Amino acid sequence: MSYRRGISERYASVFTSEGDESEVGNKWGWYGIIHSLADGDLLKMDAVTLIYIEEALTFLAYEKDVGMSDKINIDANSRRYK
């Protein structure tokens, strides 16, 4: 149980949406993570489950950070041109 709690704490950004827990995430749990890693392709879902959990969560955390950074840059640029 402590390993699970540690994973949840280290990768909290993957399990939350902008600081709040996602309603979809609460309902679907790990399925949503597997779905995301498989890029929504049912045929890739088995392959995703073979990846070590920390590798998968690190990838998702990185993707989320890059997405947030891109959004911040887009927002900053749109304000600059108003």
PDB file of N, CA, C and O in Angstrom:
ATOM      1  N   MET A   1       0.815  -1.190   0.000  1.00  0.00           N
ATOM      2  CA  MET A   1       0.000   0.000   0.000  1.00  0.00           C
ATOM      3  C   MET A   1       0.865   1.263   0.000  1.00  0.00           C
ATOM      4  O   MET A   1       0.497   2.253  -0.632  1.00  0.00           O
ATOM      5  N   SER A   2       2.001   1.249   0.692  1.00  0.00           N
ATOM      6  CA  SER A   2       2.846   2.446   0.739  1.00  0.00           C
ATOM      7  C   SER A   2       3.458   2.747  -0.632  1.00  0.00           C
ATOM      8  O   SER A   2       3.659   3.912  -0.975  1.00  0.00           O
ATOM      9  N   TYR A   3       3.758   1.701  -1.422  1.00  0.00           N
ATOM     10  CA  TYR A   3       4.279   1.914  -2.778  1.00  0.00           C
ATOM     11  C   TYR A   3       3.234   2.642  -3.613  1.00  0.00           C
ATOM     12  O   TYR A   3       3.556   3.584  -4.337  1.00  0.00           O
ATOM     13  N   ARG A   4       1.989   2.206  -3.509  1.00  0.00           N
ATOM     14  CA  ARG A   4       0.894   2.829  -4.256  1.00  0.00           C
ATOM     15  C   ARG A   4       0.725   4.289  -3.845  1.00  0.00           C
ATOM     16  O   ARG A   4       0.538   5.160  -4.695  1.00  0.00           O
ATOM     17  N   ARG A   5       0.791   4.554  -2.550  1.00  0.00           N
ATOM     18  CA  ARG A   5       0.659   5.927  -2.063  1.00  0.00           C
ATOM     19  C   ARG A   5       1.818   6.777  -2.587  1.00  0.00           C
ATOM     20  O   ARG A   5       1.624   7.927  -2.979  1.00  0.00           O
ATOM     21  N   GLY A   6       3.029   6.200  -2.592  1.00  0.00           N
ATOM     22  CA  GLY A   6       4.199   6.909  -3.105  1.00  0.00           C
ATOM     23  C   GLY A   6       4.057   7.254  -4.570  1.00  0.00           C
ATOM     24  O   GLY A   6       4.401   8.359  -4.989  1.00  0.00           O
ATOM     25  N   ILE A   7       3.551   6.310  -5.356  1.00  0.00           N
ATOM     26  CA  ILE A   7       3.310   6.542  -6.788  1.00  0.00           C
ATOM     27  C   ILE A   7       2.304   7.683  -6.949  1.00  0.00           C
ATOM     28  O   ILE A   7       2.517   8.598  -7.745  1.00  0.00           O
ATOM     29  N   SER A   8       1.223   7.624  -6.200  1.00  0.00           N
ATOM     30  CA  SER A   8       0.181   8.655  -6.299  1.00  0.00           C
ATOM     31  C   SER A   8       0.725  10.028  -5.950  1.00  0.00           C
ATOM     32  O   SER A   8       0.341  11.023  -6.564  1.00  0.00           O
ATOM     33  N   GLU A   9       1.621  10.091  -4.964  1.00  0.00           N
ATOM     34  CA  GLU A   9       2.185  11.376  -4.565  1.00  0.00           C
ATOM     35  C   GLU A   9       3.223  11.875  -5.564  1.00  0.00           C
ATOM     36  O   GLU A   9       3.231  13.057  -5.909  1.00  0.00           O
ATOM     37  N   ARG A  10       4.105  10.981  -6.034  1.00  0.00           N
ATOM     38  CA  ARG A  10       5.158  11.402  -6.973  1.00  0.00           C
ATOM     39  C   ARG A  10       4.592  11.838  -8.315  1.00  0.00           C
ATOM     40  O   ARG A  10       5.140  12.731  -8.962  1.00  0.00           O
ATOM     41  N   TYR A  11       3.519  11.223  -8.728  1.00  0.00           N
ATOM     42  CA  TYR A  11       2.937  11.523 -10.041  1.00  0.00           C
ATOM     43  C   TYR A  11       1.547  12.152  -9.898  1.00  0.00           C
ATOM     44  O   TYR A  11       0.655  11.889 -10.704  1.00  0.00           O
ATOM     45  N   ALA A  12       1.376  12.975  -8.880  1.00  0.00           N
ATOM     46  CA  ALA A  12       0.074  13.602  -8.616  1.00  0.00           C
ATOM     47  C   ALA A  12      -0.439  14.382  -9.823  1.00  0.00           C
ATOM     48  O   ALA A  12      -1.645  14.428 -10.067  1.00  0.00           O
ATOM     49  N   SER A  13       0.470  14.991 -10.575  1.00  0.00           N
ATOM     50  CA  SER A  13       0.037  15.788 -11.726  1.00  0.00           C
ATOM     51  C   SER A  13      -0.638  14.940 -12.797  1.00  0.00           C
ATOM     52  O   SER A  13      -1.469  15.441 -13.555  1.00  0.00           O
ATOM     53  N   VAL A  14      -0.289  13.671 -12.862  1.00  0.00           N
ATOM     54  CA  VAL A  14      -0.902  12.774 -13.849  1.00  0.00           C
ATOM     55  C   VAL A  14      -2.329  12.431 -13.428  1.00  0.00           C
ATOM     56  O   VAL A  14      -3.209  12.247 -14.269  1.00  0.00           O
ATOM     57  N   PHE A  15      -2.547  12.348 -12.119  1.00  0.00           N
ATOM     58  CA  PHE A  15      -3.843  11.920 -11.614  1.00  0.00           C
ATOM     59  C   PHE A  15      -4.801  13.065 -11.347  1.00  0.00           C
ATOM     60  O   PHE A  15      -5.943  12.827 -10.953  1.00  0.00           O
ATOM     61  N   THR A  16      -4.366  14.300 -11.550  1.00  0.00           N
ATOM     62  CA  THR A  16      -5.228  15.455 -11.306  1.00  0.00           C
ATOM     63  C   THR A  16      -5.294  16.317 -12.554  1.00  0.00           C
ATOM     64  O   THR A  16      -4.456  16.221 -13.450  1.00  0.00           O
ATOM     65  N   SER A  17      -6.298  17.148 -12.584  1.00  0.00           N
ATOM     66  CA  SER A  17      -6.483  18.063 -13.708  1.00  0.00           C
ATOM     67  C   SER A  17      -6.445  19.487 -13.178  1.00  0.00           C
ATOM     68  O   SER A  17      -7.401  19.949 -12.555  1.00  0.00           O
ATOM     69  N   GLU A  18      -5.339  20.185 -13.424  1.00  0.00           N
ATOM     70  CA  GLU A  18      -5.142  21.567 -12.984  1.00  0.00           C
ATOM     71  C   GLU A  18      -5.472  21.741 -11.515  1.00  0.00           C
ATOM     72  O   GLU A  18      -6.199  22.659 -11.135  1.00  0.00           O
ATOM     73  N   GLY A  19      -4.930  20.846 -10.683  1.00  0.00           N
ATOM     74  CA  GLY A  19      -5.084  20.969  -9.240  1.00  0.00           C
ATOM     75  C   GLY A  19      -6.317  20.291  -8.673  1.00  0.00           C
ATOM     76  O   GLY A  19      -6.370  20.047  -7.468  1.00  0.00           O
ATOM     77  N   ASP A  20      -7.298  19.979  -9.485  1.00  0.00           N
ATOM     78  CA  ASP A  20      -8.508  19.312  -9.002  1.00  0.00           C
ATOM     79  C   ASP A  20      -8.583  17.914  -9.590  1.00  0.00           C
ATOM     80  O   ASP A  20      -8.134  17.676 -10.711  1.00  0.00           O
ATOM     81  N   GLU A  21      -9.150  16.998  -8.831  1.00  0.00           N
ATOM     82  CA  GLU A  21      -9.285  15.645  -9.346  1.00  0.00           C
ATOM     83  C   GLU A  21     -10.318  15.629 -10.461  1.00  0.00           C
ATOM     84  O   GLU A  21     -11.382  16.240 -10.351  1.00  0.00           O
ATOM     85  N   SER A  22      -9.994  14.935 -11.518  1.00  0.00           N
ATOM     86  CA  SER A  22     -10.866  14.840 -12.674  1.00  0.00           C
ATOM     87  C   SER A  22     -12.012  13.870 -12.397  1.00  0.00           C
ATOM     88  O   SER A  22     -11.804  12.791 -11.842  1.00  0.00           O
ATOM     89  N   GLU A  23     -13.214  14.263 -12.788  1.00  0.00           N
ATOM     90  CA  GLU A  23     -14.374  13.397 -12.621  1.00  0.00           C
ATOM     91  C   GLU A  23     -14.212  12.117 -13.445  1.00  0.00           C
ATOM     92  O   GLU A  23     -14.530  11.025 -12.976  1.00  0.00           O
ATOM     93  N   VAL A  24     -13.720  12.262 -14.663  1.00  0.00           N
ATOM     94  CA  VAL A  24     -13.490  11.092 -15.525  1.00  0.00           C
ATOM     95  C   VAL A  24     -12.409  10.208 -14.913  1.00  0.00           C
ATOM     96  O   VAL A  24     -12.540   8.984 -14.893  1.00  0.00           O
ATOM     97  N   GLY A  25     -11.334  10.834 -14.412  1.00  0.00           N
ATOM     98  CA  GLY A  25     -10.254  10.078 -13.786  1.00  0.00           C
ATOM     99  C   GLY A  25     -10.735   9.283 -12.587  1.00  0.00           C
ATOM    100  O   GLY A  25     -10.322   8.141 -12.383  1.00  0.00           O
ATOM    101  N   ASN A  26     -11.609   9.887 -11.794  1.00  0.00           N
ATOM    102  CA  ASN A  26     -12.154   9.186 -10.632  1.00  0.00           C
ATOM    103  C   ASN A  26     -13.001   7.997 -11.049  1.00  0.00           C
ATOM    104  O   ASN A  26     -12.973   6.953 -10.397  1.00  0.00           O
ATOM    105  N   LYS A  27     -13.745   8.145 -12.120  1.00  0.00           N
ATOM    106  CA  LYS A  27     -14.629   7.070 -12.559  1.00  0.00           C
ATOM    107  C   LYS A  27     -13.855   5.935 -13.215  1.00  0.00           C
ATOM    108  O   LYS A  27     -14.136   4.767 -12.945  1.00  0.00           O
ATOM    109  N   TRP A  28     -12.882   6.253 -14.074  1.00  0.00           N
ATOM    110  CA  TRP A  28     -12.230   5.237 -14.885  1.00  0.00           C
ATOM    111  C   TRP A  28     -10.853   4.811 -14.376  1.00  0.00           C
ATOM    112  O   TRP A  28     -10.340   3.771 -14.789  1.00  0.00           O
ATOM    113  N   GLY A  29     -10.260   5.586 -13.498  1.00  0.00           N
ATOM    114  CA  GLY A  29      -8.981   5.209 -12.889  1.00  0.00           C
ATOM    115  C   GLY A  29      -7.889   4.887 -13.897  1.00  0.00           C
ATOM    116  O   GLY A  29      -7.611   5.671 -14.804  1.00  0.00           O
ATOM    117  N   TRP A  30      -7.273   3.722 -13.725  1.00  0.00           N
ATOM    118  CA  TRP A  30      -6.134   3.318 -14.554  1.00  0.00           C
ATOM    119  C   TRP A  30      -6.492   3.153 -16.023  1.00  0.00           C
ATOM    120  O   TRP A  30      -5.628   3.295 -16.888  1.00  0.00           O
ATOM    121  N   TYR A  31      -7.750   2.857 -16.317  1.00  0.00           N
ATOM    122  CA  TYR A  31      -8.146   2.676 -17.720  1.00  0.00           C
ATOM    123  C   TYR A  31      -7.855   3.947 -18.518  1.00  0.00           C
ATOM    124  O   TYR A  31      -7.406   3.870 -19.662  1.00  0.00           O
ATOM    125  N   GLY A  32      -8.102   5.096 -17.933  1.00  0.00           N
ATOM    126  CA  GLY A  32      -7.841   6.362 -18.619  1.00  0.00           C
ATOM    127  C   GLY A  32      -6.363   6.553 -18.930  1.00  0.00           C
ATOM    128  O   GLY A  32      -6.007   7.083 -19.982  1.00  0.00           O
ATOM    129  N   ILE A  33      -5.507   6.119 -18.013  1.00  0.00           N
ATOM    130  CA  ILE A  33      -4.064   6.226 -18.233  1.00  0.00           C
ATOM    131  C   ILE A  33      -3.640   5.292 -19.352  1.00  0.00           C
ATOM    132  O   ILE A  33      -2.874   5.682 -20.233  1.00  0.00           O
ATOM    133  N   ILE A  34      -4.131   4.066 -19.322  1.00  0.00           N
ATOM    134  CA  ILE A  34      -3.810   3.098 -20.382  1.00  0.00           C
ATOM    135  C   ILE A  34      -4.326   3.606 -21.721  1.00  0.00           C
ATOM    136  O   ILE A  34      -3.627   3.524 -22.730  1.00  0.00           O
ATOM    137  N   HIS A  35      -5.530   4.123 -21.732  1.00  0.00           N
ATOM    138  CA  HIS A  35      -6.131   4.667 -22.956  1.00  0.00           C
ATOM    139  C   HIS A  35      -5.281   5.797 -23.519  1.00  0.00           C
ATOM    140  O   HIS A  35      -5.045   5.862 -24.726  1.00  0.00           O
ATOM    141  N   SER A  36      -4.826   6.680 -22.650  1.00  0.00           N
ATOM    142  CA  SER A  36      -3.997   7.810 -23.081  1.00  0.00           C
ATOM    143  C   SER A  36      -2.674   7.334 -23.672  1.00  0.00           C
ATOM    144  O   SER A  36      -2.258   7.807 -24.729  1.00  0.00           O
ATOM    145  N   LEU A  37      -2.015   6.401 -22.991  1.00  0.00           N
ATOM    146  CA  LEU A  37      -0.734   5.890 -23.485  1.00  0.00           C
ATOM    147  C   LEU A  37      -0.878   5.144 -24.809  1.00  0.00           C
ATOM    148  O   LEU A  37       0.033   5.144 -25.636  1.00  0.00           O
ATOM    149  N   ALA A  38      -2.030   4.512 -24.998  1.00  0.00           N
ATOM    150  CA  ALA A  38      -2.280   3.781 -26.245  1.00  0.00           C
ATOM    151  C   ALA A  38      -2.810   4.703 -27.334  1.00  0.00           C
ATOM    152  O   ALA A  38      -3.139   4.251 -28.431  1.00  0.00           O
ATOM    153  N   ASP A  39      -2.891   5.992 -27.033  1.00  0.00           N
ATOM    154  CA  ASP A  39      -3.397   6.991 -27.974  1.00  0.00           C
ATOM    155  C   ASP A  39      -4.796   6.630 -28.472  1.00  0.00           C
ATOM    156  O   ASP A  39      -5.148   6.866 -29.627  1.00  0.00           O
ATOM    157  N   GLY A  40      -5.587   6.047 -27.552  1.00  0.00           N
ATOM    158  CA  GLY A  40      -6.964   5.710 -27.882  1.00  0.00           C
ATOM    159  C   GLY A  40      -7.129   4.502 -28.798  1.00  0.00           C
ATOM    160  O   GLY A  40      -8.234   4.217 -29.258  1.00  0.00           O
ATOM    161  N   ASP A  41      -6.043   3.798 -29.061  1.00  0.00           N
ATOM    162  CA  ASP A  41      -6.081   2.645 -29.970  1.00  0.00           C
ATOM    163  C   ASP A  41      -6.207   1.358 -29.157  1.00  0.00           C
ATOM    164  O   ASP A  41      -5.268   0.957 -28.469  1.00  0.00           O
ATOM    165  N   LEU A  42      -7.353   0.726 -29.239  1.00  0.00           N
ATOM    166  CA  LEU A  42      -7.625  -0.505 -28.494  1.00  0.00           C
ATOM    167  C   LEU A  42      -6.574  -1.580 -28.763  1.00  0.00           C
ATOM    168  O   LEU A  42      -6.230  -2.350 -27.867  1.00  0.00           O
ATOM    169  N   LEU A  43      -6.064  -1.634 -29.988  1.00  0.00           N
ATOM    170  CA  LEU A  43      -5.092  -2.663 -30.351  1.00  0.00           C
ATOM    171  C   LEU A  43      -3.727  -2.442 -29.701  1.00  0.00           C
ATOM    172  O   LEU A  43      -2.906  -3.358 -29.666  1.00  0.00           O
ATOM    173  N   LYS A  44      -3.476  -1.240 -29.188  1.00  0.00           N
ATOM    174  CA  LYS A  44      -2.201  -0.941 -28.532  1.00  0.00           C
ATOM    175  C   LYS A  44      -2.272  -1.088 -27.012  1.00  0.00           C
ATOM    176  O   LYS A  44      -1.246  -1.017 -26.336  1.00  0.00           O
ATOM    177  N   MET A  45      -3.455  -1.291 -26.478  1.00  0.00           N
ATOM    178  CA  MET A  45      -3.629  -1.291 -25.031  1.00  0.00           C
ATOM    179  C   MET A  45      -2.886  -2.440 -24.346  1.00  0.00           C
ATOM    180  O   MET A  45      -2.347  -2.250 -23.256  1.00  0.00           O
ATOM    181  N   ASP A  46      -2.844  -3.598 -24.945  1.00  0.00           N
ATOM    182  CA  ASP A  46      -2.085  -4.706 -24.348  1.00  0.00           C
ATOM    183  C   ASP A  46      -0.605  -4.369 -24.269  1.00  0.00           C
ATOM    184  O   ASP A  46       0.044  -4.671 -23.268  1.00  0.00           O
ATOM    185  N   ALA A  47      -0.065  -3.750 -25.303  1.00  0.00           N
ATOM    186  CA  ALA A  47       1.351  -3.384 -25.306  1.00  0.00           C
ATOM    187  C   ALA A  47       1.641  -2.365 -24.200  1.00  0.00           C
ATOM    188  O   ALA A  47       2.694  -2.424 -23.565  1.00  0.00           O
ATOM    189  N   VAL A  48       0.728  -1.446 -23.971  1.00  0.00           N
ATOM    190  CA  VAL A  48       0.910  -0.428 -22.939  1.00  0.00           C
ATOM    191  C   VAL A  48       1.011  -1.076 -21.559  1.00  0.00           C
ATOM    192  O   VAL A  48       1.788  -0.622 -20.718  1.00  0.00           O
ATOM    193  N   THR A  49       0.240  -2.121 -21.321  1.00  0.00           N
ATOM    194  CA  THR A  49       0.248  -2.747 -19.997  1.00  0.00           C
ATOM    195  C   THR A  49       1.562  -3.477 -19.704  1.00  0.00           C
ATOM    196  O   THR A  49       1.793  -3.886 -18.566  1.00  0.00           O
ATOM    197  N   LEU A  50       2.416  -3.646 -20.699  1.00  0.00           N
ATOM    198  CA  LEU A  50       3.719  -4.290 -20.490  1.00  0.00           C
ATOM    199  C   LEU A  50       4.796  -3.298 -20.057  1.00  0.00           C
ATOM    200  O   LEU A  50       5.883  -3.708 -19.651  1.00  0.00           O
ATOM    201  N   ILE A  51       4.510  -2.001 -20.139  1.00  0.00           N
ATOM    202  CA  ILE A  51       5.466  -0.957 -19.774  1.00  0.00           C
ATOM    203  C   ILE A  51       5.487  -0.834 -18.252  1.00  0.00           C
ATOM    204  O   ILE A  51       4.444  -0.903 -17.602  1.00  0.00           O
ATOM    205  N   TYR A  52       6.685  -0.650 -17.689  1.00  0.00           N
ATOM    206  CA  TYR A  52       6.790  -0.419 -16.238  1.00  0.00           C
ATOM    207  C   TYR A  52       6.002   0.823 -15.865  1.00  0.00           C
ATOM    208  O   TYR A  52       6.039   1.828 -16.575  1.00  0.00           O
ATOM    209  N   ILE A  53       5.286   0.750 -14.747  1.00  0.00           N
ATOM    210  CA  ILE A  53       4.368   1.814 -14.349  1.00  0.00           C
ATOM    211  C   ILE A  53       5.073   3.160 -14.175  1.00  0.00           C
ATOM    212  O   ILE A  53       4.542   4.194 -14.581  1.00  0.00           O
ATOM    213  N   GLU A  54       6.253   3.151 -13.579  1.00  0.00           N
ATOM    214  CA  GLU A  54       6.935   4.428 -13.369  1.00  0.00           C
ATOM    215  C   GLU A  54       7.414   5.037 -14.682  1.00  0.00           C
ATOM    216  O   GLU A  54       7.451   6.260 -14.818  1.00  0.00           O
ATOM    217  N   GLU A  55       7.775   4.210 -15.637  1.00  0.00           N
ATOM    218  CA  GLU A  55       8.152   4.716 -16.958  1.00  0.00           C
ATOM    219  C   GLU A  55       6.948   5.355 -17.638  1.00  0.00           C
ATOM    220  O   GLU A  55       7.062   6.426 -18.235  1.00  0.00           O
ATOM    221  N   ALA A  56       5.805   4.703 -17.548  1.00  0.00           N
ATOM    222  CA  ALA A  56       4.587   5.222 -18.168  1.00  0.00           C
ATOM    223  C   ALA A  56       4.157   6.531 -17.511  1.00  0.00           C
ATOM    224  O   ALA A  56       3.785   7.480 -18.201  1.00  0.00           O
ATOM    225  N   LEU A  57       4.205   6.584 -16.189  1.00  0.00           N
ATOM    226  CA  LEU A  57       3.780   7.788 -15.477  1.00  0.00           C
ATOM    227  C   LEU A  57       4.742   8.944 -15.690  1.00  0.00           C
ATOM    228  O   LEU A  57       4.317  10.097 -15.767  1.00  0.00           O
ATOM    229  N   THR A  58       6.037   8.649 -15.787  1.00  0.00           N
ATOM    230  CA  THR A  58       7.013   9.704 -16.095  1.00  0.00           C
ATOM    231  C   THR A  58       6.727  10.292 -17.468  1.00  0.00           C
ATOM    232  O   THR A  58       6.761  11.510 -17.645  1.00  0.00           O
ATOM    233  N   PHE A  59       6.445   9.434 -18.433  1.00  0.00           N
ATOM    234  CA  PHE A  59       6.103   9.889 -19.784  1.00  0.00           C
ATOM    235  C   PHE A  59       4.871  10.783 -19.762  1.00  0.00           C
ATOM    236  O   PHE A  59       4.865  11.853 -20.370  1.00  0.00           O
ATOM    237  N   LEU A  60       3.825  10.343 -19.058  1.00  0.00           N
ATOM    238  CA  LEU A  60       2.599  11.137 -19.000  1.00  0.00           C
ATOM    239  C   LEU A  60       2.810  12.466 -18.276  1.00  0.00           C
ATOM    240  O   LEU A  60       2.262  13.489 -18.688  1.00  0.00           O
ATOM    241  N   ALA A  61       3.598  12.457 -17.201  1.00  0.00           N
ATOM    242  CA  ALA A  61       3.886  13.696 -16.482  1.00  0.00           C
ATOM    243  C   ALA A  61       4.630  14.669 -17.389  1.00  0.00           C
ATOM    244  O   ALA A  61       4.332  15.863 -17.401  1.00  0.00           O
ATOM    245  N   TYR A  62       5.591  14.159 -18.144  1.00  0.00           N
ATOM    246  CA  TYR A  62       6.337  15.000 -19.083  1.00  0.00           C
ATOM    247  C   TYR A  62       5.397  15.581 -20.144  1.00  0.00           C
ATOM    248  O   TYR A  62       5.431  16.779 -20.423  1.00  0.00           O
ATOM    249  N   GLU A  63       4.567  14.731 -20.725  1.00  0.00           N
ATOM    250  CA  GLU A  63       3.619  15.191 -21.751  1.00  0.00           C
ATOM    251  C   GLU A  63       2.700  16.278 -21.194  1.00  0.00           C
ATOM    252  O   GLU A  63       2.410  17.264 -21.872  1.00  0.00           O
ATOM    253  N   LYS A  64       2.251  16.092 -19.972  1.00  0.00           N
ATOM    254  CA  LYS A  64       1.359  17.080 -19.362  1.00  0.00           C
ATOM    255  C   LYS A  64       2.099  18.398 -19.145  1.00  0.00           C
ATOM    256  O   LYS A  64       1.548  19.466 -19.414  1.00  0.00           O
ATOM    257  N   ASP A  65       3.345  18.335 -18.661  1.00  0.00           N
ATOM    258  CA  ASP A  65       4.134  19.552 -18.465  1.00  0.00           C
ATOM    259  C   ASP A  65       4.383  20.283 -19.779  1.00  0.00           C
ATOM    260  O   ASP A  65       4.286  21.509 -19.834  1.00  0.00           O
ATOM    261  N   VAL A  66       4.699  19.551 -20.822  1.00  0.00           N
ATOM    262  CA  VAL A  66       4.920  20.161 -22.142  1.00  0.00           C
ATOM    263  C   VAL A  66       3.632  20.817 -22.630  1.00  0.00           C
ATOM    264  O   VAL A  66       3.662  21.928 -23.158  1.00  0.00           O
ATOM    265  N   GLY A  67       2.513  20.138 -22.455  1.00  0.00           N
ATOM    266  CA  GLY A  67       1.231  20.706 -22.865  1.00  0.00           C
ATOM    267  C   GLY A  67       0.896  21.975 -22.110  1.00  0.00           C
ATOM    268  O   GLY A  67       0.398  22.938 -22.694  1.00  0.00           O
ATOM    269  N   MET A  68       1.170  21.981 -20.802  1.00  0.00           N
ATOM    270  CA  MET A  68       0.913  23.174 -19.992  1.00  0.00           C
ATOM    271  C   MET A  68       1.831  24.315 -20.419  1.00  0.00           C
ATOM    272  O   MET A  68       1.396  25.463 -20.503  1.00  0.00           O
ATOM    273  N   SER A  69       3.095  24.007 -20.689  1.00  0.00           N
ATOM    274  CA  SER A  69       4.051  25.013 -21.131  1.00  0.00           C
ATOM    275  C   SER A  69       3.615  25.621 -22.460  1.00  0.00           C
ATOM    276  O   SER A  69       3.668  26.836 -22.645  1.00  0.00           O
ATOM    277  N   ASP A  70       3.185  24.762 -23.384  1.00  0.00           N
ATOM    278  CA  ASP A  70       2.703  25.245 -24.679  1.00  0.00           C
ATOM    279  C   ASP A  70       1.486  26.150 -24.499  1.00  0.00           C
ATOM    280  O   ASP A  70       1.380  27.185 -25.157  1.00  0.00           O
ATOM    281  N   LYS A  71       0.571  25.766 -23.612  1.00  0.00           N
ATOM    282  CA  LYS A  71      -0.630  26.566 -23.371  1.00  0.00           C
ATOM    283  C   LYS A  71      -0.256  27.924 -22.788  1.00  0.00           C
ATOM    284  O   LYS A  71      -0.812  28.949 -23.184  1.00  0.00           O
ATOM    285  N   ILE A  72       0.678  27.931 -21.854  1.00  0.00           N
ATOM    286  CA  ILE A  72       1.117  29.194 -21.256  1.00  0.00           C
ATOM    287  C   ILE A  72       1.737  30.095 -22.314  1.00  0.00           C
ATOM    288  O   ILE A  72       1.473  31.297 -22.338  1.00  0.00           O
ATOM    289  N   ASN A  73       2.561  29.522 -23.190  1.00  0.00           N
ATOM    290  CA  ASN A  73       3.187  30.307 -24.254  1.00  0.00           C
ATOM    291  C   ASN A  73       2.152  30.856 -25.232  1.00  0.00           C
ATOM    292  O   ASN A  73       2.258  32.000 -25.674  1.00  0.00           O
ATOM    293  N   ILE A  74       1.164  30.053 -25.566  1.00  0.00           N
ATOM    294  CA  ILE A  74       0.108  30.501 -26.480  1.00  0.00           C
ATOM    295  C   ILE A  74      -0.698  31.617 -25.836  1.00  0.00           C
ATOM    296  O   ILE A  74      -1.003  32.619 -26.483  1.00  0.00           O
ATOM    297  N   ASP A  75      -1.051  31.446 -24.541  1.00  0.00           N
ATOM    298  CA  ASP A  75      -1.808  32.489 -23.836  1.00  0.00           C
ATOM    299  C   ASP A  75      -1.017  33.784 -23.756  1.00  0.00           C
ATOM    300  O   ASP A  75      -1.568  34.867 -23.952  1.00  0.00           O
ATOM    301  N   ALA A  76       0.279  33.674 -23.467  1.00  0.00           N
ATOM    302  CA  ALA A  76       1.124  34.872 -23.361  1.00  0.00           C
ATOM    303  C   ALA A  76       1.219  35.580 -24.712  1.00  0.00           C
ATOM    304  O   ALA A  76       1.162  36.808 -24.776  1.00  0.00           O
ATOM    305  N   ASN A  77       1.364  34.812 -25.781  1.00  0.00           N
ATOM    306  CA  ASN A  77       1.448  35.405 -27.118  1.00  0.00           C
ATOM    307  C   ASN A  77       0.131  36.045 -27.534  1.00  0.00           C
ATOM    308  O   ASN A  77       0.127  37.098 -28.171  1.00  0.00           O
ATOM    309  N   SER A  78      -0.992  35.414 -27.176  1.00  0.00           N
ATOM    310  CA  SER A  78      -2.280  35.997 -27.572  1.00  0.00           C
ATOM    311  C   SER A  78      -2.543  37.294 -26.830  1.00  0.00           C
ATOM    312  O   SER A  78      -3.157  38.199 -27.395  1.00  0.00           O
ATOM    313  N   ARG A  79      -2.102  37.419 -25.587  1.00  0.00           N
ATOM    314  CA  ARG A  79      -2.258  38.677 -24.850  1.00  0.00           C
ATOM    315  C   ARG A  79      -1.377  39.773 -25.426  1.00  0.00           C
ATOM    316  O   ARG A  79      -1.747  40.947 -25.425  1.00  0.00           O
ATOM    317  N   ARG A  80      -0.228  39.384 -25.908  1.00  0.00           N
ATOM    318  CA  ARG A  80       0.729  40.345 -26.450  1.00  0.00           C
ATOM    319  C   ARG A  80       0.174  41.000 -27.723  1.00  0.00           C
ATOM    320  O   ARG A  80       0.470  42.165 -27.990  1.00  0.00           O
ATOM    321  N   TYR A  81      -0.618  40.275 -28.502  1.00  0.00           N
ATOM    322  CA  TYR A  81      -1.115  40.785 -29.780  1.00  0.00           C
ATOM    323  C   TYR A  81      -2.504  41.391 -29.708  1.00  0.00           C
ATOM    324  O   TYR A  81      -3.105  41.680 -30.743  1.00  0.00           O
ATOM    325  N   LYS A  82      -3.021  41.586 -28.514  1.00  0.00           N
ATOM    326  CA  LYS A  82      -4.354  42.195 -28.375  1.00  0.00           C
ATOM    327  C   LYS A  82      -4.259  43.684 -28.407  1.00  0.00           C
ATOM    328  O   LYS A  82      -5.276  44.370 -28.303  1.00  0.00           O
TER     329      LYS A  82
END
